[in-house]
Amino acid sequence: MYTAEERDKLRETLISGARADERITSAALTGSAAQDAEDPWSDIDLALGLAPDADLSQTIADWTERMYAEHATVTHMDVVRSGTIYRVFLIASTLQVDIAFSPAAEFGAIAPTFRLLFGNAEEQPHAAGPDAATLIGLAWLYALHARSSIARGRVWQAEYMISGMRDHVLSLACLRHGLPPTQGRGVDNLPAELTATITGSLISALGISELVRAFRVITDALIVEISHVDPALSDRLIAPLRELAG
């Protein structure tokens, strides 16, 4: 396990490397460090803006080679958003290092967690999170498949679908309470009385009766959350959802 001191030292090394690289004209802290909200488990999040004439692929390749050669990287993966490539490195110490490489025109804040270190940032549209209508649609779709999985005796698939319903219900609740709805980031800050009602949807064993019980609990919770967003839709969905859950 890495220490906060080791993490901070590596981040400063990377920032110094960015300042020294003529292909990089801007850099920013992103993630928790940008809001002075780090804890011992926080990772490193950096955004780098490249000069207009810089070769994006070659720059990423050079930085990747250095991460492996100098910083004990064991593997990496990419997430792509428009022209920006987010390369996510796993260090042997279990530290995660996320480096976003952006063309100059795409370098800028897409979320509040952005603190410019040097260079210039262009105004960017903020990344859109999930909307309530999509979450509701996915939740009832999972409910359909939960019902059929249980009927077919496919207990692992049923568990997957019921858990997927729960994830979407919790995301809806986060949206309603003004909390981050993605990747469970806001769930622990939901009111305790709300999460207490959803706790019953946790599955304790892969038996049909247990799956049916959990399915009914999360279906009731879904109906409640839909009623906060769209009461008319909730009224239309109550009967089919409860029929699905049995």
N, C-alpha and C positions, 0 to 999 in steps of 0.2 A: 504494500500500500504506500502510495506517495504521501508526502507531507505538504502542508500549505506552503512551506518555504521552498520545497523543491518545485512545486507548481509555479510559484511566483518567479523563481529564478529562470525556469524554462521560458515562461512568457516574456520576460525581459530580454532573453536571448533572441527569441523570435522577433520581437519588435525591433531590436537593434539590427537584426538581419534584414528586416524590411526597409529600414532607413538606409542601409548600405546598398540595397539592390536598386540600381538605376531604373529597372523596369517597373518598380512599384512607386507610385506617386502619392498614395494615400493609404492610411491605415486607421482602423478603429477597433476599440474593444466592443464586443457584443456579449450577450448573455448576462449572467448575474454580476460579473465584475463591472459592467458598465453602470450598474446601479448601486455599487458598493454593497451587494447583498450576497457575497460569497460565504460558503461554509466549508468545513473540511472536505466535503464530497464534491465540491464544484469542479468543473473541468475548465479548459482553456478555450475561449472563443475569440477568434480574430477575424476581421474582415480586411482584405487587401484590395486596393484599387490599382489597376495597371495603367501604364501610359498608353496612349492611343496606338502607338506603333509597336507595342510589346507583343510577343508571341505568347498567347495564353497557354497553349499546350506545353510549350517548352519551359515556361516559367513554372508551371505546376510540376512538371517532371523534375526540374532541378530542385525545387523545394522538397519534393517527395524523396528524392535520392538523399538529400541532407538529413531528412527526418529519420531515415533508416540508418544512415552511416553514423550520425552523431547523437541521436536521441533515443536509441533502443526501441524504435518502432517495430511492432511485430506483424501488423497488418493494417489495411486501410480500406475504406469504401467511399463512394461518391454519392452525393445528392445534387441534382441539377435543377436550377430554377432560372428559366430563360437563359441568358448567357453566362450566368454565375455558376461556378462549380464549387460546391462545398465538399472539401476533402476531409474526411473524418479519420483520424489516426488513433490507433490503440497502442499505447506505450507499455512496455513490459511491466512497469509499476502499477498498471491498470488505470493510469491517467488517460483521459480522452482529450484529444486536441482537435478542435474544429477550425479549419482555415478556409474562409470563403475567398475565392479569387474572382474578381469582377472586372469586366471592361470598365474604363473610366466613366462611361455614360450610365452604367448601372450601379456604380458605387454610391451608396447612401443608405439612410435608415429605412428599413421596412417594418420596424417595430420600435417601441420606446427604448428597448435595451440596445442603445447605440451611443458610443462616446468617441468622437473623433480624436485621434492622437496626432495626426499630421496630415497635411494635404487638404483637399477640398472634397466635399460630398455633394452629390447632385440630389435634388428632391426626387423621391421615389414613391410610387403608390405603396401603401402599407399592405403587407401580406394579409389576404382575407382568411379568416378562420371559418369554421363550419357554421352554416346557418341553421336555424331551428327547423325549417321545413325539411332540409336534407336529413338531419338527425332523426326526425320523426319518421320519415320514409324508410330509412335504413332500419330503424327499430322494429317497425311492423313487418318489414321484409324478413328480418331475423326471426321474428315470432312465427311467421309462416313455416320457416325451415325448422324451427325448434319443434313445432307440432309434428311435422312429418318425420323428423329424426326419432322422436320418442315413439311414434306409432310403428316405425320400422325396427325398433330396438337398437338403433345406432347410438349408443349411449355417449360415446366420445363426441360425435358430431352434435348431439343434443346439448352437451355441456358447452361446446364451443358457441353455439347459437344463443343459448341463454346468457352466457357471459358477454357475448357481443351486444345483446339487448341491454344488459346492465351498463356497459360502457357508454352506450348512446344515451341512456336515461341520465346517467351522471353528467354527461356533457351538456345535456339540456338544462339540468339543474344549475350547472356552472354558468351557462349563458344567462339564466334568469337572475342569478345573484351577482352578475358582473365579475365573474372569476374566469381565469384562463380555461377554455373548454377542451384543449387538446392535450393528449398524452398524460392525462390525469393530473395536470399541474395544479388545477384549482380544487381538486376533490377534497383534500384534507382541510380546506378552509370552509367547506359547506357547513351549514348549521347541523349540530349533532342530532337534533330531532329528525332531520331529513335523512341523513345517512343511516340512522337507526332503523328506519322503515325499509331501507334497501338491504340492510345486512342479512335479512332473512332470505334473500335471493342467492346467497352464497351456497354452493353445492358441497355437501359433506361426504357424499358417496355416489358412485355411479350406478344407482339403482333406479328403476323406472319411477317408483313412488317418490323418491327424493327429487328426481328431475321435474316431475309434475308439480310438486310442492313449490320448488324454487321458481318454476315457470309462472305459476299463478301469482307469486309475490311480485316478481318484476313486471308482470303485465299490469297489475294494479298500480304500481309506481309509475309505469309509462302513461297510463290513462291520466293520472294526476298531473304529470308534467305537461302533457298535451293540453290539458284544460287551462293551464296558465298561459299558454301561447295562443291557442285557437280553440275557444270553448265550443264553437260549432263543429269543428273537426272532431273534437273529443266526443261530442254527443254521437256523431256518426260512427266512430270507431269503437265505442264501448261494447256494443253487442258482438261484432266480429272478433275483437280481441279476446273477449271473455269466452267466446266459443272456441277459439284456438287453444286457450289455456285449459279448457275443460272444467 
